[in-house]
Amino acid sequence: MRSWFAHMPLKTRLIWSGALTAGAALLIAAIAQMTSLYYQQRDDARARIESVMSVVAANSTAAIAFDDRLSAEQLLNSLRVESEVQEARITTAAGGVLATMAAQPGVRLTESERRLAAEWLADAQSHSEASHRFDGLMSLHAVRPIWLDGELLGHLYVRANLHSRSKGCSRSWES
């Protein structure tokens, strides 16, 4: 049994072959462009959140040094300007939690996600360096140490959902 393609005239076969090749090339180019756009927007969001974190961390030295929970909470509330931020925490060098900012309503981590985030956070805090990780496609975890005169006072932790960034990615394709 021969295929339907073999029964076509040569001119039709050449047209179909060219169209299929061009379609495949366009599909590959579109996937590459979407992937590039996604990673660019994700890295832009990370850079923006980390820059806000650096300001909050620098301003929180006095709150940690004097164990001022109210000032620490006010500083964390300034992170609400970034709509992606779901949770933030200032911890002392000893590991105690000085202040927290609750997650946005309706956003919950599963128990396994919470356990993995806690393990990563403990590991990141032990290195006393700023670090971040992406959890899946839409979640960012970032930690920044808080220093005063060369002494580690604590850490600032932020969890952000980059879902709104992905909506921007899809919107740019629509226009």
Secondary structure, 3 states (H helix, E strand, C coil): CCCCCCCCCHHHHHHHHHHHHHHHHHHHHHHHHHHHHHHHHHHHHHHHHHHHHHHHHHHCHHHHHCCCHHHHHHHHHHHHHCCCEEEEEEEECCCCEEEEECCCCCCCCCHHHHHHHHHHHHHHHHHCCCEEEEECCCEEEEEEEEEECCEEEEEEEEEEECHHHHHHHHHHHHC
